[in-house]
């Protein structure tokens, strides 16, 4: 299993939806100008994987990962990581039939919001655990 892409919206320096595609299964490097948000890509991956010590993603509270801490009308930070799950021998138990697994974490200025489960418009399953505000969407299940 490896990362295929990362999608950020309202997270740190990424105000608008930004997709970082085409991760290599073996080696990746993020290059760019000073101050362009390179380290925020790594912070976003750590964030979505459930880091609880916010200092490890250079934040002191749950409002700091939100773009400009919600002061410009953006009140939610969303990060999604899509994992390639085509190697069934390395799939998490119960996910062997899924070609991709998407994990999403959201925080809002003022805290986190509820949870639930359901199907997206194309029939794919998702659920949201309120405890850590992580959404996991399982792809490749069909209806």
VOPATI-503317 format. One record per residue: residue in three letters; x, y, z of N, C-alpha, C, O in turn. Coordinates in steps of 0.05 Angstrom, whole numbers, plus 5000, padded with zeros to 4 digits. Atoms other than C-alpha are relative to their C-alpha. Layout:
// residues N
{node ala, {X, Y, Z}, {X, Y, Z}, {X, Y, Z}, {X, Y, Z}}
...
***
This chain:
// residues 143
{node unk, {5017, 4977, 5000}, {5000, 5000, 5000}, {5018, 5025, 5000}, {5038, 5026, 5015}}
{node unk, {4985, 4975, 5001}, {5026, 5069, 4982}, {4982, 5023, 4994}, {4959, 5019, 4984}}
{node unk, {5016, 4976, 5005}, {5001, 5140, 4976}, {4999, 5005, 4970}, {5020, 5005, 4956}}
{node unk, {5003, 4992, 5028}, {4973, 5158, 4907}, {4998, 5030, 4997}, {5010, 5041, 4979}}
{node unk, {5003, 4971, 5001}, {4953, 5230, 4921}, {4991, 5011, 5026}, {4981, 4997, 5044}}
{node unk, {5009, 4985, 4976}, {4940, 5282, 4974}, {4984, 5024, 4990}, {4992, 5037, 4971}}
{node unk, {5017, 4977, 5006}, {4885, 5334, 4971}, {4997, 5017, 5025}, {4989, 5007, 5046}}
{node unk, {5001, 4981, 4977}, {4887, 5395, 5016}, {4980, 5022, 4992}, {4980, 5032, 4970}}
{node unk, {5017, 4977, 5004}, {4834, 5449, 5024}, {4996, 5014, 5026}, {4986, 5003, 5046}}
{node unk, {5002, 4984, 4975}, {4838, 5504, 5076}, {5020, 4991, 5021}, {5018, 4999, 5044}}
{node unk, {4980, 5009, 4981}, {4898, 5470, 5108}, {5025, 5017, 4998}, {5038, 5018, 4977}}
{node unk, {4977, 4982, 4998}, {4953, 5518, 5130}, {5002, 5019, 4977}, {4985, 5036, 4974}}
{node unk, {4996, 4981, 5021}, {4979, 5554, 5068}, {4984, 4994, 4975}, {4986, 5008, 4955}}
{node unk, {5015, 5009, 5024}, {4931, 5518, 5020}, {4971, 5008, 5004}, {4954, 4993, 5013}}
{node unk, {5027, 4990, 4997}, {4868, 5561, 5019}, {4980, 4986, 4982}, {4958, 4979, 4991}}
{node unk, {5018, 5012, 5019}, {4838, 5531, 4957}, {5007, 4970, 4997}, {5029, 4962, 5004}}
{node unk, {4995, 5029, 5004}, {4832, 5457, 4938}, {5025, 4996, 4984}, {5027, 5006, 4961}}
{node unk, {4975, 5005, 5014}, {4901, 5433, 4919}, {5005, 4970, 5000}, {5004, 4957, 5021}}
{node unk, {4995, 5029, 5003}, {4915, 5363, 4892}, {5029, 4995, 4994}, {5041, 5007, 4976}}
{node unk, {4972, 5008, 5005}, {4984, 5332, 4897}, {4999, 4972, 4990}, {4997, 4953, 5006}}
{node unk, {5004, 5027, 5012}, {4980, 5272, 4849}, {5026, 4986, 4995}, {5048, 4996, 5000}}
{node unk, {4979, 5016, 5011}, {5025, 5218, 4823}, {5023, 4995, 5020}, {5047, 4999, 5013}}
{node unk, {4979, 5009, 4982}, {5063, 5195, 4885}, {5012, 4974, 4990}, {4997, 4957, 4980}}
{node unk, {4986, 5024, 5008}, {5115, 5142, 4868}, {4998, 4980, 5023}, {5000, 4988, 5046}}
{node unk, {5001, 5020, 4978}, {5109, 5076, 4906}, {5026, 4998, 5016}, {5026, 4987, 5038}}
{node unk, {4975, 5005, 4987}, {5183, 5078, 4924}, {5015, 5025, 5010}, {5027, 5024, 5032}}
{node unk, {4985, 4977, 4992}, {5211, 5148, 4928}, {4986, 5025, 4991}, {4977, 5027, 4968}}
{node unk, {5012, 4974, 5007}, {5183, 5219, 4930}, {5016, 5022, 5012}, {5028, 5020, 5033}}
{node unk, {4988, 4976, 4990}, {5211, 5288, 4938}, {4982, 5024, 4994}, {4970, 5025, 4973}}
{node unk, {5016, 4976, 5005}, {5175, 5354, 4946}, {5020, 5023, 4999}, {5034, 5029, 5018}}
{node unk, {4981, 4978, 5005}, {5214, 5413, 4917}, {4984, 5025, 4995}, {4962, 5024, 4984}}
{node unk, {5013, 4975, 5006}, {5196, 5486, 4913}, {5015, 5023, 5013}, {5035, 5019, 5027}}
{node unk, {4987, 4976, 4990}, {5215, 5556, 4931}, {4996, 5003, 5030}, {4978, 4990, 5042}}
{node unk, {5002, 4994, 4972}, {5226, 5580, 5002}, {4972, 5011, 5006}, {4963, 5030, 4993}}
{node unk, {5026, 4989, 4992}, {5158, 5590, 5036}, {4977, 4991, 4982}, {4955, 5002, 4984}}
{node unk, {5021, 5008, 5019}, {5118, 5553, 4982}, {4982, 4978, 5011}, {4963, 4971, 4998}}
{node unk, {5018, 5020, 4988}, {5087, 5502, 5030}, {5009, 4972, 4999}, {4992, 4953, 5003}}
{node unk, {4990, 5028, 5002}, {5131, 5441, 5021}, {4996, 4985, 5026}, {4986, 4962, 5025}}
{node unk, {5002, 5014, 4975}, {5132, 5423, 5094}, {4971, 4996, 5008}, {4964, 4978, 5024}}
{node unk, {5029, 5003, 4994}, {5056, 5433, 5098}, {4989, 4975, 4987}, {4969, 4964, 4997}}
{node unk, {5008, 5025, 5012}, {5049, 5373, 5051}, {5005, 4977, 5020}, {4987, 4961, 5025}}
{node unk, {4994, 5021, 4980}, {5084, 5328, 5102}, {4983, 5004, 5024}, {4973, 4984, 5035}}
{node unk, {5018, 4995, 4977}, {5045, 5361, 5159}, {4972, 4989, 4994}, {4960, 4978, 5012}}
{node unk, {5028, 5009, 5006}, {4980, 5345, 5123}, {4998, 4970, 5000}, {4977, 4960, 5009}}
{node unk, {5000, 5029, 4999}, {4998, 5272, 5115}, {5000, 4990, 5029}, {4984, 4973, 5037}}
{node unk, {5000, 5007, 4972}, {5015, 5267, 5189}, {4974, 5007, 5013}, {4964, 4991, 5030}}
{node unk, {5025, 4991, 4989}, {4952, 5305, 5206}, {4977, 4980, 4994}, {4962, 4972, 5012}}
{node unk, {5021, 5018, 5008}, {4906, 5259, 5167}, {5003, 4972, 5012}, {4983, 4958, 5016}}
{node unk, {4995, 5027, 4988}, {4938, 5197, 5196}, {4995, 5000, 5030}, {5000, 4980, 5044}}
{node unk, {5010, 4999, 4973}, {4914, 5221, 5264}, {5020, 5009, 5022}, {5016, 5002, 5045}}
{node unk, {4982, 4990, 4980}, {4972, 5255, 5298}, {4984, 5016, 5021}, {4968, 5032, 5014}}
{node unk, {5015, 4986, 4978}, {4946, 5279, 5366}, {5017, 5022, 5013}, {5006, 5041, 5024}}
{node unk, {4982, 4979, 4990}, {5007, 5320, 5387}, {5003, 5021, 4978}, {5020, 5017, 4960}}
{node unk, {5000, 4980, 5022}, {4994, 5382, 5344}, {5027, 5014, 4997}, {5032, 5024, 4975}}
{node unk, {4974, 4988, 5003}, {5064, 5408, 5358}, {5016, 4986, 4978}, {5034, 4997, 4966}}
{node unk, {4985, 5015, 5021}, {5089, 5353, 5311}, {4992, 5009, 4972}, {5007, 5004, 4953}}
{node unk, {5007, 4988, 5026}, {5052, 5388, 5254}, {5000, 5030, 5002}, {4987, 5045, 4988}}
{node unk, {4995, 4971, 4997}, {5074, 5457, 5278}, {4974, 5016, 5005}, {4970, 5037, 4992}}
{node unk, {5025, 4986, 4992}, {5007, 5477, 5310}, {4997, 4997, 5030}, {5005, 4977, 5041}}
{node unk, {5004, 5002, 4971}, {4988, 5492, 5381}, {4971, 4995, 5008}, {4965, 4988, 5031}}
{node unk, {5028, 5006, 4994}, {4912, 5484, 5375}, {4987, 4992, 4973}, {4999, 4994, 4952}}
{node unk, {5014, 5011, 5023}, {4860, 5456, 5326}, {4992, 5022, 4980}, {4983, 5016, 4958}}
{node unk, {5006, 4979, 5019}, {4848, 5525, 5294}, {5024, 5007, 4983}, {5020, 5018, 4961}}
{node unk, {4977, 4993, 5015}, {4919, 5534, 5271}, {5003, 4986, 4973}, {5013, 4999, 4954}}
{node unk, {4998, 5012, 5027}, {4916, 5483, 5214}, {4981, 5012, 4980}, {4985, 5009, 4956}}
{node unk, {5019, 4987, 5018}, {4857, 5522, 5185}, {5013, 5025, 4988}, {5026, 5040, 5003}}
{node unk, {4988, 4978, 5014}, {4880, 5573, 5133}, {4995, 5026, 5014}, {4972, 5034, 5018}}
{node unk, {5001, 4974, 4985}, {4895, 5638, 5170}, {4981, 4999, 5024}, {4970, 5019, 5032}}
{node unk, {5016, 5005, 4976}, {4858, 5608, 5229}, {4971, 5010, 4998}, {4960, 5019, 5017}}
{node unk, {5028, 4993, 5005}, {4790, 5624, 5198}, {4995, 5030, 4997}, {4972, 5038, 4995}}
{node unk, {5004, 4971, 5000}, {4802, 5699, 5195}, {4992, 5011, 4973}, {4983, 5034, 4971}}
{node unk, {5007, 4990, 5026}, {4788, 5705, 5120}, {4976, 4985, 4988}, {4972, 4984, 4964}}
{node unk, {5025, 5013, 5009}, {4723, 5665, 5117}, {5003, 4970, 4995}, {4983, 4957, 4991}}
{node unk, {4996, 5029, 5003}, {4754, 5596, 5109}, {5001, 4989, 5029}, {5019, 4994, 5044}}
{node unk, {5003, 5009, 4973}, {4732, 5559, 5172}, {5004, 4970, 5003}, {5000, 4959, 5025}}
{node unk, {4996, 5029, 4999}, {4749, 5487, 5155}, {5025, 4993, 4985}, {5031, 5003, 4964}}
{node unk, {4976, 5012, 5013}, {4813, 5449, 5139}, {4994, 4971, 4994}, {4986, 4956, 5012}}
{node unk, {5005, 5028, 5008}, {4805, 5384, 5100}, {5025, 4989, 4986}, {5036, 5002, 4968}}
{node unk, {4978, 5014, 5013}, {4860, 5336, 5081}, {4991, 4972, 4994}, {4980, 4958, 5012}}
{node unk, {5006, 5028, 5008}, {4849, 5271, 5042}, {5026, 4988, 4989}, {5040, 5000, 4973}}
{node unk, {4978, 5015, 5011}, {4902, 5219, 5028}, {4988, 4975, 4987}, {4973, 4960, 5000}}
{node unk, {5009, 5024, 5015}, {4887, 5166, 4975}, {5023, 4980, 4999}, {5045, 4986, 4990}}
{node unk, {4981, 5022, 5000}, {4923, 5100, 4984}, {4994, 4981, 4978}, {4971, 4973, 4974}}
{node unk, {5003, 5021, 5019}, {4935, 5051, 4928}, {5000, 4974, 5015}, {5018, 4967, 5030}}
{node unk, {5004, 5025, 4986}, {4910, 4984, 4954}, {4999, 4977, 4981}, {4986, 4957, 4986}}
{node unk, {5002, 5021, 5021}, {4922, 4942, 4892}, {5015, 4975, 5008}, {5010, 4953, 4997}}
{node unk, {4985, 5023, 4991}, {4971, 4895, 4927}, {4984, 4987, 5023}, {4987, 4994, 5046}}
{node unk, {5018, 5012, 4980}, {4919, 4851, 4962}, {5014, 4986, 5023}, {5003, 4984, 5044}}
{node unk, {4986, 5014, 4978}, {4972, 4814, 5002}, {5008, 5019, 5022}, {5015, 5010, 5044}}
{node unk, {4993, 4980, 4979}, {4987, 4879, 5040}, {4976, 5016, 5009}, {4980, 5036, 5023}}
{node unk, {5024, 4985, 4993}, {4915, 4903, 5047}, {4994, 4997, 5030}, {4999, 4976, 5042}}
{node unk, {5010, 5003, 4973}, {4888, 4918, 5116}, {4977, 4979, 5000}, {4962, 4976, 4981}}
{node unk, {5020, 5020, 4998}, {4842, 4863, 5141}, {4972, 5012, 4995}, {4965, 5033, 5007}}
{node unk, {5027, 4990, 5007}, {4772, 4873, 5112}, {5000, 5018, 4976}, {4978, 5026, 4967}}
{node unk, {4999, 4981, 5022}, {4796, 4918, 5056}, {5013, 4988, 4975}, {5021, 5002, 4957}}
{node unk, {4986, 5014, 5021}, {4825, 4866, 5009}, {4988, 5005, 4972}, {5002, 5003, 4952}}
{node unk, {5014, 4997, 5026}, {4773, 4879, 4954}, {5000, 5029, 4991}, {4988, 5035, 4970}}
{node unk, {5001, 4972, 5007}, {4784, 4954, 4953}, {5025, 5008, 4985}, {5048, 5002, 4993}}
{node unk, {4977, 4992, 5016}, {4829, 4983, 4899}, {5014, 5025, 5012}, {5038, 5029, 5008}}
{node unk, {4990, 4976, 4987}, {4837, 5049, 4937}, {4987, 5004, 5027}, {4965, 4995, 5031}}
{node unk, {5011, 4993, 4974}, {4827, 5073, 5008}, {5006, 5030, 5003}, {5029, 5038, 5002}}
{node unk, {4997, 4972, 4996}, {4816, 5147, 5021}, {4995, 5006, 5030}, {4974, 4999, 5040}}
{node unk, {5004, 4992, 4972}, {4826, 5175, 5091}, {5000, 5031, 5000}, {5018, 5044, 4989}}
{node unk, {5004, 4971, 4999}, {4802, 5246, 5105}, {4997, 5009, 5029}, {4984, 4996, 5045}}
{node unk, {5004, 4988, 4974}, {4808, 5289, 5167}, {4993, 5029, 4996}, {5004, 5043, 4980}}
{node unk, {5009, 4972, 5001}, {4772, 5355, 5178}, {5000, 5012, 5028}, {4994, 4999, 5047}}
{node unk, {5004, 4984, 4976}, {4776, 5408, 5231}, {4987, 5026, 4993}, {4991, 5036, 4971}}
{node unk, {5014, 4974, 5004}, {4734, 5470, 5239}, {5010, 5020, 5020}, {5018, 5012, 5042}}
{node unk, {4995, 4980, 4980}, {4748, 5535, 5272}, {4977, 4998, 5021}, {4954, 4998, 5013}}
{node unk, {5020, 5004, 4980}, {4712, 5526, 5338}, {4997, 4971, 5007}, {4979, 4965, 5023}}
{node unk, {5002, 5028, 4993}, {4722, 5451, 5341}, {4994, 4981, 4977}, {4996, 4989, 4954}}
{node unk, {5007, 5020, 5020}, {4700, 5388, 5305}, {4970, 4997, 4999}, {4956, 5007, 5016}}
{node unk, {5029, 5004, 5004}, {4632, 5369, 5279}, {4994, 4971, 4999}, {5011, 4954, 4996}}
{node unk, {5011, 5027, 4998}, {4589, 5307, 5282}, {5011, 4978, 4983}, {5032, 4982, 4970}}
{node unk, {4990, 5023, 5016}, {4597, 5240, 5248}, {4977, 4985, 4987}, {4954, 4993, 4990}}
{node unk, {5021, 5015, 5013}, {4559, 5189, 5208}, {5012, 4981, 4979}, {5036, 4978, 4978}}
{node unk, {4991, 5018, 5022}, {4563, 5141, 5150}, {4980, 5001, 4978}, {4958, 5012, 4981}}
{node unk, {5018, 5000, 5023}, {4532, 5132, 5082}, {5014, 4993, 4975}, {5036, 4981, 4975}}
{node unk, {4989, 5006, 5026}, {4544, 5125, 5008}, {5002, 5026, 4984}, {4984, 5043, 4986}}
{node unk, {4997, 4976, 5017}, {4570, 5177, 4960}, {4982, 4995, 4976}, {4970, 4974, 4973}}
{node unk, {5017, 5001, 5024}, {4533, 5191, 4895}, {5006, 4976, 4982}, {4988, 4967, 4968}}
{node unk, {4993, 5022, 5017}, {4571, 5136, 4859}, {4999, 4973, 5014}, {5009, 4953, 5004}}
{node unk, {5004, 5025, 4985}, {4554, 5083, 4912}, {5023, 4992, 5017}, {5022, 4970, 5029}}
{node unk, {4977, 5007, 4983}, {4620, 5084, 4949}, {4993, 5006, 5029}, {4980, 5026, 5035}}
{node unk, {5005, 4997, 4971}, {4618, 5075, 5024}, {5019, 5021, 5013}, {5041, 5024, 5004}}
{node unk, {4983, 4984, 4984}, {4644, 5125, 5074}, {4989, 5000, 5029}, {4966, 4995, 5033}}
{node unk, {5009, 4996, 4973}, {4641, 5135, 5149}, {5018, 5021, 5014}, {5040, 5026, 5005}}
{node unk, {4987, 4978, 4987}, {4661, 5189, 5197}, {4998, 4995, 5030}, {4976, 4994, 5041}}
{node unk, {4999, 5005, 4971}, {4683, 5176, 5269}, {5004, 5027, 5014}, {5023, 5041, 5009}}
{node unk, {4998, 4974, 4987}, {4670, 5236, 5313}, {5024, 5002, 5018}, {5035, 5024, 5021}}
{node unk, {4979, 4999, 4980}, {4724, 5217, 5363}, {5025, 5015, 4990}, {5035, 5032, 5003}}
{node unk, {4977, 4987, 5010}, {4781, 5239, 5319}, {4995, 5015, 4973}, {5013, 5024, 4960}}
{node unk, {5008, 4985, 5024}, {4742, 5270, 5261}, {5014, 4990, 4975}, {5022, 5006, 4959}}
{node unk, {4988, 5011, 5024}, {4770, 5223, 5209}, {4978, 4987, 4983}, {4962, 4972, 4994}}
{node unk, {5019, 5012, 5018}, {4730, 5203, 5148}, {5016, 4979, 4984}, {5038, 4985, 4974}}
{node unk, {4987, 5021, 5016}, {4749, 5137, 5115}, {4980, 4992, 4978}, {4958, 4984, 4984}}
{node unk, {5016, 5007, 5022}, {4721, 5124, 5046}, {5012, 4975, 4986}, {5036, 4975, 4979}}
{node unk, {4991, 5025, 5012}, {4727, 5054, 5018}, {4991, 4999, 4971}, {4968, 5001, 4965}}
{node unk, {5006, 4999, 5029}, {4732, 5052, 4942}, {5001, 4972, 4988}, {5016, 4954, 4998}}
{node unk, {4999, 5025, 5014}, {4719, 4994, 4896}, {4979, 4980, 5010}, {4981, 4956, 5003}}
{node unk, {5019, 5018, 4990}, {4660, 4964, 4933}, {4975, 4998, 4983}, {4961, 4978, 4984}}
{node unk, {5024, 5000, 5016}, {4605, 4982, 4884}, {4975, 5004, 5018}, {4978, 5014, 5040}}
{node unk, {5025, 4995, 4985}, {4532, 4983, 4906}, {4995, 4977, 5019}, {4974, 4978, 5033}}
***
